[in-house]
Amino acid sequence: MQDYDRRFSMLGESFHQKLRDVESETARSLSNLETNLKKQLDSVAGQVREEKDLRTDADKELGHKILESTQALEKRMGQLSDQLARLERDMGDRVSHDVQGLRDEIKRRNDDTRSTLDRMFAELRDVKTDRTLLAGLFVEVARCLNQELPPPFANKGGGGDRS
């Protein structure tokens, strides 16, 4: 029995020793695991911080570029607006000038047409037979026919002028 007790005792001690070894090995393994996990977490946290910083910088740069683009676009729109206003003024001036030129041309042509018509009417007045002269001529013809006398204008070369 003592032998069994001694064996059990040795087995118990051996078991306790192995248990302590397993516990210490487990504690070391857990400690190593914890250390490795902490290192990995720190590494991941560092990467996340780096990524966050990079993205923050990229966001700032992008915001700056957007602001510059917006300002450049606003400047260009202002230039285009000024250019459009200038073109509108120039076009208005040109149209006004052209309209005035057309008015002057119409007035000149109207004056030319009026003078041409006046000249034509004057020529027609000079060419047409005067009514009183024609009436006098008919009276003379009638007298001559009644008296059979030669007409007084026959000697003057055929003019209808009586002076």
C-alpha positions as CSV (number, residue, x, y, z in Angstrom):
1,M,0.0,0.0,0.0
2,Q,2.8,2.2,0.9
3,D,4.3,1.4,-2.4
4,Y,1.0,2.3,-4.1
5,D,0.9,5.4,-2.0
6,R,4.4,6.3,-3.0
7,R,3.6,5.6,-6.6
8,F,0.4,7.6,-6.4
9,S,2.3,10.3,-4.7
10,M,5.0,10.2,-7.4
11,L,2.3,10.0,-10.0
12,G,0.5,13.0,-8.3
13,E,3.8,14.9,-8.1
14,S,4.6,14.0,-11.7
15,F,1.1,14.9,-12.7
16,H,1.3,18.2,-10.7
17,Q,4.8,18.8,-12.2
18,K,3.5,18.1,-15.7
19,L,0.4,20.3,-14.9
20,R,2.7,23.1,-13.7
21,D,4.8,22.7,-16.8
22,V,1.7,22.7,-19.0
23,E,0.4,25.8,-17.1
24,S,3.7,27.6,-17.4
25,E,4.0,26.6,-21.1
26,T,0.4,27.7,-21.6
27,A,1.1,31.0,-19.7
28,R,4.2,31.5,-21.9
29,S,2.2,30.7,-25.0
30,L,-0.6,33.0,-24.0
31,S,1.9,35.7,-23.1
32,N,3.6,35.2,-26.5
33,L,0.2,35.1,-28.2
34,E,-0.8,38.3,-26.3
35,T,2.5,40.0,-27.3
36,N,2.1,38.9,-30.9
37,L,-1.6,40.1,-30.9
38,K,-0.6,43.4,-29.4
39,K,2.2,43.8,-32.0
40,Q,-0.2,42.9,-34.8
41,L,-2.9,45.2,-33.4
42,D,-0.4,48.0,-33.1
43,S,0.8,47.4,-36.6
44,V,-2.8,47.4,-37.9
45,A,-3.6,50.5,-35.9
46,G,-0.5,52.2,-37.4
47,Q,-1.6,51.2,-40.9
48,V,-5.0,52.5,-40.2
49,R,-3.6,55.8,-38.9
50,E,-1.3,56.0,-41.9
51,E,-4.2,55.3,-44.3
52,K,-6.3,57.8,-42.5
53,D,-3.5,60.4,-42.7
54,L,-3.0,59.7,-46.4
55,R,-6.7,59.9,-47.1
56,T,-7.0,63.2,-45.1
57,D,-4.1,64.6,-47.1
58,A,-5.6,63.3,-50.3
59,D,-9.0,64.9,-49.3
60,K,-7.3,68.2,-48.6
61,E,-5.5,68.1,-51.9
62,L,-8.6,67.2,-53.7
63,G,-10.5,70.0,-51.9
64,H,-7.8,72.4,-52.9
65,K,-7.9,71.3,-56.5
66,I,-11.7,71.6,-56.6
67,L,-11.4,75.1,-55.1
68,E,-8.8,76.1,-57.7
69,S,-10.9,74.6,-60.5
70,T,-14.0,76.4,-59.3
71,Q,-12.1,79.7,-59.1
72,A,-10.6,79.2,-62.5
73,L,-14.1,78.3,-63.9
74,E,-15.6,81.4,-62.3
75,K,-12.8,83.6,-63.7
76,R,-13.3,82.1,-67.2
77,M,-17.1,82.6,-66.9
78,G,-16.4,86.2,-66.0
79,Q,-14.1,86.7,-69.0
80,L,-16.7,85.1,-71.2
81,S,-19.4,87.3,-69.8
82,D,-17.3,90.4,-70.4
83,Q,-16.5,89.2,-73.9
84,L,-20.1,88.5,-74.6
85,A,-21.1,92.0,-73.4
86,R,-18.4,93.5,-75.6
87,L,-19.6,91.5,-78.6
88,E,-23.2,92.6,-77.9
89,R,-22.1,96.3,-77.8
90,D,-20.1,95.9,-81.0
91,M,-22.9,94.1,-82.7
92,G,-25.4,96.8,-81.5
93,D,-23.0,99.5,-82.8
94,R,-22.6,97.7,-86.1
95,V,-26.3,97.2,-86.5
96,S,-26.9,100.9,-85.7
97,H,-24.3,101.9,-88.2
98,D,-25.7,99.6,-90.8
99,V,-29.3,100.8,-90.1
100,Q,-28.1,104.4,-90.4
101,G,-26.3,103.6,-93.7
102,L,-29.5,101.9,-95.0
103,R,-31.6,104.9,-94.0
104,D,-29.1,107.3,-95.7
105,E,-29.1,105.0,-98.8
106,I,-33.0,104.9,-98.8
107,K,-33.1,108.7,-98.4
108,R,-30.6,109.2,-101.2
109,R,-32.5,106.8,-103.5
110,N,-35.8,108.4,-102.6
111,D,-34.3,111.9,-103.4
112,D,-32.9,110.4,-106.7
113,T,-36.3,108.9,-107.6
114,R,-38.0,112.2,-106.7
115,S,-35.7,114.3,-108.8
116,T,-36.0,111.8,-111.7
117,L,-39.8,112.0,-111.4
118,D,-39.7,115.8,-111.2
119,R,-37.4,115.9,-114.3
120,M,-39.7,113.5,-116.1
121,F,-42.8,115.6,-115.2
122,A,-41.0,118.8,-116.3
123,E,-40.1,117.1,-119.7
124,L,-43.7,116.0,-120.0
125,R,-44.9,119.6,-119.3
126,D,-42.5,121.0,-121.9
127,V,-43.5,118.3,-124.5
128,K,-47.3,118.4,-124.0
129,T,-49.3,120.9,-125.8
130,D,-50.5,123.8,-123.8
131,R,-54.4,123.8,-123.7
132,T,-54.8,127.5,-124.3
133,L,-52.4,127.4,-127.2
134,L,-54.2,124.4,-128.6
135,A,-57.6,126.2,-128.2
136,G,-56.2,129.3,-130.0
137,L,-54.9,127.1,-132.8
138,F,-58.3,125.5,-133.2
139,V,-60.0,128.9,-133.3
140,E,-57.5,130.1,-136.0
141,V,-58.1,126.9,-138.0
142,A,-61.9,127.5,-137.7
143,R,-61.6,131.1,-138.9
144,C,-59.4,130.0,-141.7
145,L,-61.8,127.4,-142.7
146,N,-64.6,129.9,-142.6
147,Q,-62.8,132.6,-144.5
148,E,-60.3,130.4,-146.3
149,L,-57.5,132.7,-145.4
150,P,-54.0,131.4,-144.9
151,P,-53.1,130.8,-141.2
152,P,-50.9,133.4,-139.7
153,F,-48.4,130.9,-138.3
154,A,-47.8,129.2,-141.6
155,N,-45.2,131.9,-142.5
156,K,-43.3,131.5,-139.2
157,G,-42.0,128.0,-139.8
158,G,-44.7,125.9,-138.2
159,G,-44.2,127.0,-134.6
160,G,-47.2,127.3,-132.4
161,D,-45.9,130.4,-130.7
162,R,-47.8,133.6,-131.2
163,S,-45.9,136.7,-130.3
